[in-house]
Structures are given as C-alpha cells and as structure tokens.
Amino acid sequence: MSVKTYTGNEGTREQPNNQLWLGLIIRNTLTPNTVTVSTSAVPIPATPLSKRRILSIMNISTNVVYVGDSAVTTSNGFPLYPRAVIQINIEDDVVVYGISTGSSELRILEGA
C-alpha cells in the first residue's frame, strides 16, 4: 500500500462508497480574468498568479480553442469546445498557451 503526503493546500474526504475525494483548498487568492486567443498562440493568462495552484479555463466563444505549451497548434492542442471548462492543478512557473481559428474569448479563474 502506498502512502500519499498531502500539502497544506489539499484536502481529502472519504465518500460513503469508499472512494477518496481529493480537492484543492484555496487559501490566499482567487482571481478571475479574461483572455482573447486567436490564430497565434498566446499565454493563458498573460501573467500567472503568484503561487498559483489551480487554473480553470472556460471557453465562452463559439470556436474551439486548443490549449497546450508554447508550440500548441490547432492540430496538436487539447480541444476546449464552446462552453467547455478545463481545470488544471498547476504552479505559476508553468505557462499554458491557447490558439483558435478565430477570435475566441476565455474566462480564467486562478487560485493560490
């Protein structure tokens, strides 16, 4: 049996069906933002929140947005369909990029 060490920003709760729930607890800051992506890859967001632990991205456009690293394209990126949300447990030194086939607005929520 392996043992997991949790940081101060993580919480666990055992469910009645014996599944273990793990969630991040935002202790310092929760920051909303808006980013517009287009046909060139741009960072999401332009400047990451200091000590970030979580990044949520919602595509509020009618276009598919593709996310990945700085080399993301519409052919290799992870697709984020219209009205879809992706939540990433991520630190502030990791930069997420987005690209689309047209002007696409994203809503961002970062937690530290």
PyMOL commands that place a pseudoatom at each C-alpha (Angstrom):
pseudoatom trace, name=CA, resn=MET, resi=1, chain=A, elem=C, hetatm=0, pos=[0.000, 0.000, 0.000]
pseudoatom trace, name=CA, resn=SER, resi=2, chain=A, elem=C, hetatm=0, pos=[1.440, 3.378, -0.984]
pseudoatom trace, name=CA, resn=VAL, resi=3, chain=A, elem=C, hetatm=0, pos=[1.239, 6.425, 1.243]
pseudoatom trace, name=CA, resn=LYS, resi=4, chain=A, elem=C, hetatm=0, pos=[0.477, 9.880, -0.183]
pseudoatom trace, name=CA, resn=THR, resi=5, chain=A, elem=C, hetatm=0, pos=[1.755, 13.013, 1.535]
pseudoatom trace, name=CA, resn=TYR, resi=6, chain=A, elem=C, hetatm=0, pos=[-0.585, 15.975, 1.135]
pseudoatom trace, name=CA, resn=THR, resi=7, chain=A, elem=C, hetatm=0, pos=[0.412, 19.632, 1.147]
pseudoatom trace, name=CA, resn=GLY, resi=8, chain=A, elem=C, hetatm=0, pos=[-1.384, 22.323, 3.130]
pseudoatom trace, name=CA, resn=ASN, resi=9, chain=A, elem=C, hetatm=0, pos=[-3.481, 23.265, 0.101]
pseudoatom trace, name=CA, resn=GLU, resi=10, chain=A, elem=C, hetatm=0, pos=[-5.007, 19.820, -0.382]
pseudoatom trace, name=CA, resn=GLY, resi=11, chain=A, elem=C, hetatm=0, pos=[-7.934, 18.268, 1.406]
pseudoatom trace, name=CA, resn=THR, resi=12, chain=A, elem=C, hetatm=0, pos=[-9.311, 14.746, 1.431]
pseudoatom trace, name=CA, resn=ARG, resi=13, chain=A, elem=C, hetatm=0, pos=[-12.640, 13.247, 2.338]
pseudoatom trace, name=CA, resn=GLU, resi=14, chain=A, elem=C, hetatm=0, pos=[-13.714, 9.626, 2.227]
pseudoatom trace, name=CA, resn=GLN, resi=15, chain=A, elem=C, hetatm=0, pos=[-17.025, 9.109, 0.446]
pseudoatom trace, name=CA, resn=PRO, resi=16, chain=A, elem=C, hetatm=0, pos=[-19.726, 6.604, 1.575]
pseudoatom trace, name=CA, resn=ASN, resi=17, chain=A, elem=C, hetatm=0, pos=[-18.908, 4.406, -1.450]
pseudoatom trace, name=CA, resn=ASN, resi=18, chain=A, elem=C, hetatm=0, pos=[-15.284, 4.064, -0.207]
pseudoatom trace, name=CA, resn=GLN, resi=19, chain=A, elem=C, hetatm=0, pos=[-13.932, 6.406, -2.890]
pseudoatom trace, name=CA, resn=LEU, resi=20, chain=A, elem=C, hetatm=0, pos=[-11.422, 9.018, -1.795]
pseudoatom trace, name=CA, resn=TRP, resi=21, chain=A, elem=C, hetatm=0, pos=[-12.159, 12.617, -2.775]
pseudoatom trace, name=CA, resn=LEU, resi=22, chain=A, elem=C, hetatm=0, pos=[-9.210, 14.975, -3.212]
pseudoatom trace, name=CA, resn=GLY, resi=23, chain=A, elem=C, hetatm=0, pos=[-9.622, 18.695, -3.753]
pseudoatom trace, name=CA, resn=LEU, resi=24, chain=A, elem=C, hetatm=0, pos=[-7.507, 21.799, -3.570]
pseudoatom trace, name=CA, resn=ILE, resi=25, chain=A, elem=C, hetatm=0, pos=[-8.322, 24.364, -0.930]
pseudoatom trace, name=CA, resn=ILE, resi=26, chain=A, elem=C, hetatm=0, pos=[-7.734, 27.958, -1.994]
pseudoatom trace, name=CA, resn=ARG, resi=27, chain=A, elem=C, hetatm=0, pos=[-6.045, 29.647, 0.948]
pseudoatom trace, name=CA, resn=ASN, resi=28, chain=A, elem=C, hetatm=0, pos=[-4.860, 33.022, -0.346]
pseudoatom trace, name=CA, resn=THR, resi=29, chain=A, elem=C, hetatm=0, pos=[-6.291, 34.352, -3.596]
pseudoatom trace, name=CA, resn=LEU, resi=30, chain=A, elem=C, hetatm=0, pos=[-8.951, 33.596, -6.197]
pseudoatom trace, name=CA, resn=THR, resi=31, chain=A, elem=C, hetatm=0, pos=[-8.516, 35.768, -9.300]
pseudoatom trace, name=CA, resn=PRO, resi=32, chain=A, elem=C, hetatm=0, pos=[-10.829, 35.968, -12.347]
pseudoatom trace, name=CA, resn=ASN, resi=33, chain=A, elem=C, hetatm=0, pos=[-9.580, 37.169, -15.736]
pseudoatom trace, name=CA, resn=THR, resi=34, chain=A, elem=C, hetatm=0, pos=[-10.478, 37.257, -19.440]
pseudoatom trace, name=CA, resn=VAL, resi=35, chain=A, elem=C, hetatm=0, pos=[-8.156, 36.283, -22.289]
pseudoatom trace, name=CA, resn=THR, resi=36, chain=A, elem=C, hetatm=0, pos=[-8.791, 36.508, -26.022]
pseudoatom trace, name=CA, resn=VAL, resi=37, chain=A, elem=C, hetatm=0, pos=[-6.993, 33.984, -28.212]
pseudoatom trace, name=CA, resn=SER, resi=38, chain=A, elem=C, hetatm=0, pos=[-6.809, 33.921, -31.981]
pseudoatom trace, name=CA, resn=THR, resi=39, chain=A, elem=C, hetatm=0, pos=[-4.663, 32.368, -34.716]
pseudoatom trace, name=CA, resn=SER, resi=40, chain=A, elem=C, hetatm=0, pos=[-1.347, 32.821, -32.839]
pseudoatom trace, name=CA, resn=ALA, resi=41, chain=A, elem=C, hetatm=0, pos=[-0.610, 31.015, -29.560]
pseudoatom trace, name=CA, resn=VAL, resi=42, chain=A, elem=C, hetatm=0, pos=[-0.901, 33.296, -26.516]
pseudoatom trace, name=CA, resn=PRO, resi=43, chain=A, elem=C, hetatm=0, pos=[-0.283, 32.609, -22.810]
pseudoatom trace, name=CA, resn=ILE, resi=44, chain=A, elem=C, hetatm=0, pos=[-3.353, 31.934, -20.651]
pseudoatom trace, name=CA, resn=PRO, resi=45, chain=A, elem=C, hetatm=0, pos=[-3.229, 34.226, -18.689]
pseudoatom trace, name=CA, resn=ALA, resi=46, chain=A, elem=C, hetatm=0, pos=[-0.555, 36.701, -19.801]
pseudoatom trace, name=CA, resn=THR, resi=47, chain=A, elem=C, hetatm=0, pos=[0.918, 36.764, -16.273]
pseudoatom trace, name=CA, resn=PRO, resi=48, chain=A, elem=C, hetatm=0, pos=[0.228, 33.802, -13.944]
pseudoatom trace, name=CA, resn=LEU, resi=49, chain=A, elem=C, hetatm=0, pos=[-0.972, 34.453, -10.406]
pseudoatom trace, name=CA, resn=SER, resi=50, chain=A, elem=C, hetatm=0, pos=[1.895, 34.225, -7.908]
pseudoatom trace, name=CA, resn=LYS, resi=51, chain=A, elem=C, hetatm=0, pos=[1.924, 30.882, -6.046]
pseudoatom trace, name=CA, resn=ARG, resi=52, chain=A, elem=C, hetatm=0, pos=[-0.882, 29.587, -8.269]
pseudoatom trace, name=CA, resn=ARG, resi=53, chain=A, elem=C, hetatm=0, pos=[-2.146, 26.072, -7.520]
pseudoatom trace, name=CA, resn=ILE, resi=54, chain=A, elem=C, hetatm=0, pos=[-5.127, 25.811, -9.862]
pseudoatom trace, name=CA, resn=LEU, resi=55, chain=A, elem=C, hetatm=0, pos=[-6.175, 27.223, -13.229]
pseudoatom trace, name=CA, resn=SER, resi=56, chain=A, elem=C, hetatm=0, pos=[-9.717, 26.941, -14.624]
pseudoatom trace, name=CA, resn=ILE, resi=57, chain=A, elem=C, hetatm=0, pos=[-10.384, 27.931, -18.235]
pseudoatom trace, name=CA, resn=MET, resi=58, chain=A, elem=C, hetatm=0, pos=[-13.871, 28.289, -19.756]
pseudoatom trace, name=CA, resn=ASN, resi=59, chain=A, elem=C, hetatm=0, pos=[-14.344, 28.782, -23.480]
pseudoatom trace, name=CA, resn=ILE, resi=60, chain=A, elem=C, hetatm=0, pos=[-17.213, 31.270, -23.869]
pseudoatom trace, name=CA, resn=SER, resi=61, chain=A, elem=C, hetatm=0, pos=[-16.757, 31.656, -27.629]
pseudoatom trace, name=CA, resn=THR, resi=62, chain=A, elem=C, hetatm=0, pos=[-18.358, 29.674, -30.449]
pseudoatom trace, name=CA, resn=ASN, resi=63, chain=A, elem=C, hetatm=0, pos=[-14.939, 28.465, -31.670]
pseudoatom trace, name=CA, resn=VAL, resi=64, chain=A, elem=C, hetatm=0, pos=[-12.911, 25.501, -30.466]
pseudoatom trace, name=CA, resn=VAL, resi=65, chain=A, elem=C, hetatm=0, pos=[-9.841, 26.667, -28.534]
pseudoatom trace, name=CA, resn=TYR, resi=66, chain=A, elem=C, hetatm=0, pos=[-6.782, 24.427, -28.306]
pseudoatom trace, name=CA, resn=VAL, resi=67, chain=A, elem=C, hetatm=0, pos=[-4.534, 24.511, -25.225]
pseudoatom trace, name=CA, resn=GLY, resi=68, chain=A, elem=C, hetatm=0, pos=[-1.010, 23.249, -24.675]
pseudoatom trace, name=CA, resn=ASP, resi=69, chain=A, elem=C, hetatm=0, pos=[2.546, 24.534, -24.395]
pseudoatom trace, name=CA, resn=SER, resi=70, chain=A, elem=C, hetatm=0, pos=[4.161, 27.321, -26.455]
pseudoatom trace, name=CA, resn=ALA, resi=71, chain=A, elem=C, hetatm=0, pos=[4.196, 25.055, -29.534]
pseudoatom trace, name=CA, resn=VAL, resi=72, chain=A, elem=C, hetatm=0, pos=[0.418, 24.449, -29.439]
pseudoatom trace, name=CA, resn=THR, resi=73, chain=A, elem=C, hetatm=0, pos=[-1.424, 24.381, -32.759]
pseudoatom trace, name=CA, resn=THR, resi=74, chain=A, elem=C, hetatm=0, pos=[-4.971, 23.608, -33.825]
pseudoatom trace, name=CA, resn=SER, resi=75, chain=A, elem=C, hetatm=0, pos=[-3.647, 20.187, -34.883]
pseudoatom trace, name=CA, resn=ASN, resi=76, chain=A, elem=C, hetatm=0, pos=[-1.859, 19.139, -31.677]
pseudoatom trace, name=CA, resn=GLY, resi=77, chain=A, elem=C, hetatm=0, pos=[-3.577, 21.082, -28.873]
pseudoatom trace, name=CA, resn=PHE, resi=78, chain=A, elem=C, hetatm=0, pos=[-6.100, 19.789, -26.366]
pseudoatom trace, name=CA, resn=PRO, resi=79, chain=A, elem=C, hetatm=0, pos=[-9.527, 20.882, -27.689]
pseudoatom trace, name=CA, resn=LEU, resi=80, chain=A, elem=C, hetatm=0, pos=[-11.694, 23.057, -25.464]
pseudoatom trace, name=CA, resn=TYR, resi=81, chain=A, elem=C, hetatm=0, pos=[-15.107, 23.145, -27.118]
pseudoatom trace, name=CA, resn=PRO, resi=82, chain=A, elem=C, hetatm=0, pos=[-17.561, 26.061, -26.809]
pseudoatom trace, name=CA, resn=ARG, resi=83, chain=A, elem=C, hetatm=0, pos=[-18.900, 26.373, -23.223]
pseudoatom trace, name=CA, resn=ALA, resi=84, chain=A, elem=C, hetatm=0, pos=[-16.448, 23.709, -22.015]
pseudoatom trace, name=CA, resn=VAL, resi=85, chain=A, elem=C, hetatm=0, pos=[-14.278, 24.077, -18.912]
pseudoatom trace, name=CA, resn=ILE, resi=86, chain=A, elem=C, hetatm=0, pos=[-10.891, 22.600, -18.100]
pseudoatom trace, name=CA, resn=GLN, resi=87, chain=A, elem=C, hetatm=0, pos=[-9.390, 22.679, -14.619]
pseudoatom trace, name=CA, resn=ILE, resi=88, chain=A, elem=C, hetatm=0, pos=[-5.641, 22.165, -14.228]
pseudoatom trace, name=CA, resn=ASN, resi=89, chain=A, elem=C, hetatm=0, pos=[-3.703, 21.732, -10.989]
pseudoatom trace, name=CA, resn=ILE, resi=90, chain=A, elem=C, hetatm=0, pos=[-0.680, 23.809, -11.943]
pseudoatom trace, name=CA, resn=GLU, resi=91, chain=A, elem=C, hetatm=0, pos=[2.012, 26.018, -10.457]
pseudoatom trace, name=CA, resn=ASP, resi=92, chain=A, elem=C, hetatm=0, pos=[2.792, 29.574, -11.501]
pseudoatom trace, name=CA, resn=ASP, resi=93, chain=A, elem=C, hetatm=0, pos=[6.010, 28.669, -13.341]
pseudoatom trace, name=CA, resn=VAL, resi=94, chain=A, elem=C, hetatm=0, pos=[4.094, 26.576, -15.904]
pseudoatom trace, name=CA, resn=VAL, resi=95, chain=A, elem=C, hetatm=0, pos=[2.677, 28.601, -18.802]
pseudoatom trace, name=CA, resn=VAL, resi=96, chain=A, elem=C, hetatm=0, pos=[-0.420, 27.371, -20.670]
pseudoatom trace, name=CA, resn=TYR, resi=97, chain=A, elem=C, hetatm=0, pos=[-0.990, 28.617, -24.203]
pseudoatom trace, name=CA, resn=GLY, resi=98, chain=A, elem=C, hetatm=0, pos=[-4.113, 28.778, -26.329]
pseudoatom trace, name=CA, resn=ILE, resi=99, chain=A, elem=C, hetatm=0, pos=[-4.832, 29.103, -30.041]
pseudoatom trace, name=CA, resn=SER, resi=100, chain=A, elem=C, hetatm=0, pos=[-8.004, 29.089, -32.160]
pseudoatom trace, name=CA, resn=THR, resi=101, chain=A, elem=C, hetatm=0, pos=[-9.161, 29.515, -35.741]
pseudoatom trace, name=CA, resn=GLY, resi=102, chain=A, elem=C, hetatm=0, pos=[-10.707, 32.893, -34.903]
pseudoatom trace, name=CA, resn=SER, resi=103, chain=A, elem=C, hetatm=0, pos=[-11.063, 35.414, -32.107]
pseudoatom trace, name=CA, resn=SER, resi=104, chain=A, elem=C, hetatm=0, pos=[-12.157, 33.456, -29.018]
pseudoatom trace, name=CA, resn=GLU, resi=105, chain=A, elem=C, hetatm=0, pos=[-12.816, 34.719, -25.505]
pseudoatom trace, name=CA, resn=LEU, resi=106, chain=A, elem=C, hetatm=0, pos=[-11.835, 32.648, -22.480]
pseudoatom trace, name=CA, resn=ARG, resi=107, chain=A, elem=C, hetatm=0, pos=[-12.756, 33.180, -18.837]
pseudoatom trace, name=CA, resn=ILE, resi=108, chain=A, elem=C, hetatm=0, pos=[-9.979, 32.336, -16.406]
pseudoatom trace, name=CA, resn=LEU, resi=109, chain=A, elem=C, hetatm=0, pos=[-10.063, 31.577, -12.690]
pseudoatom trace, name=CA, resn=GLU, resi=110, chain=A, elem=C, hetatm=0, pos=[-6.773, 31.129, -10.845]
pseudoatom trace, name=CA, resn=GLY, resi=111, chain=A, elem=C, hetatm=0, pos=[-6.364, 30.100, -7.226]
pseudoatom trace, name=CA, resn=ALA, resi=112, chain=A, elem=C, hetatm=0, pos=[-3.408, 30.313, -4.876]
for i in range(1, 112): cmd.bond("trace and resi %d" % i, "trace and resi %d" % (i + 1))
show_as sticks, trace
zoom trace
